Amino acid sequence: MAADSWSTTTSEVYRQIEQALAATSQFAVATIVDVEGTAYRRPGAKMVIESDGTSHGGITAGCLYEPLQEAANEVLESGSSTVVTYDLTSDDTWGLGLGCNGVIDVLIEPTDDSWQQMVDARTNRKACSLVTAIESNDPSIPVGARAVISEQGSGTNDRRIRERTVLPDSVIADIETEARTYATEGSTDCISVSTETGEIVLVIDGIEPSQKLVVFGGQPDVRPVVRFAAQVGLEVTVVTGRGGRADDEMFPAADRVLATHPTNLSNAGIDERTFVLIMSHNFVDDRLALEAALGTEAPYIGLMGPRKRFEQLQSDLENEGVELSKRDRERIATPVGLNLGSDAPVEIALSVVSEIIAVSNDRNGGRLVDQAGPIHDRKSVMSQ
């Protein structure tokens, strides 16, 4: 087992799948497709398992490692997908006092060419849904039959999938709308579909491109922000201002470091899945960078500094004819970060990255002890 498997980010899991395809290596991918009750991870969570026991990512707290490895080896030997159910509600079964109180269905598949479209979509920063049969009494549609649906709905049934049965067009037509929605949201759910000769259950697994963080600033307090952001799987670009150093040694955890004028911030490749953090501590540069960020599709623009500083920035923008829209106000976060009650630079960095994670999951970042009900949404199998 990989020494730090449970620190593996979602992006790293997908990177392992990509590398397996490129090297024609035989890995198995385990995906949680349904949870009844509570569990460590939710539907859509994945781990990559190699035949030698090495794993990347975690879908349980570790209690199922050996059973998952055994199931993965069987999949690698047969080349066929399977769904395994683990009932963690009874200590009589596991004898471990697990306390998960959930029943988990896990789809285990080989890394065959049916994954290539997903890899290509992520490379091109497009979302897609992997649609896979996990139950079937239709003799023409075995478990593991698949199609890939993009968020635009194009390329819904790619005949390049050679190593598996491709889901029929009639089935795709029934669930295409849901699949496109799940692709955009990055959510996962199961859906029951009636065919001419039977009934099948499909898992629709929405897969988004990696989320990015663009940090404008070159001061030392940028480093812990970049480090935490990289550790949680964000693709990080640091943009230093005029005359700033743009080298990897300054920010070793960043994927890319650029030096440019703040008005050129959009050149950092900001799209609708990119978070922006402005923290140069230079008033003029921050104002210029803020105006540039407002012209992008960034859903979140964090601005370091107190409210009075932002009020002055806003006043200067208004004097130049730049009026903040309702959407602009909603995506600007200042003061930036969650209220952790600390002013230590590394803890400020933790609060900022925590806020970004919360926003990316459409959460406010409050204490779970104060929340009534389940932490995650509960979904049930839908029928078509």
Buried (B, 14 or more C-beta within 10 A) or exposed (E): BBEEBBEBBBBBBBBBBBBBBEEEEBBBBBBBBBBBBBBBBBBBBBBBBBBEEBBBBBBBBEBBBEBBBEBBBBBBEEEBBBBBEBEBBEEEEBEEEBEBEBBBBBBBBBBBBBBBBBBBBBEEBBBBBBBBBBBBEBEEBBBBBBBBBBBEEEBBBBEEBEEBBBBBEEBBEBBBEBBBBBBBBBBBBBBBBEBEEEBBBBBBBBBBBBBBBBBBBBBEBBBBBBBBBBEBBBBBBBBBBEEBEBEEEBBEBBBBBBBBBBEEBBEBBBEEBBBBBBBBBBEEBBBBBBBBBBEBEBBBBBBBBEEEBBEEBBEBBEEEEBEBEEEBEEBBBBBBBBEBEEEEBEBBBBBBBBBBBBBBEEEEBEEEEEEEEEEEEEBEEBEE
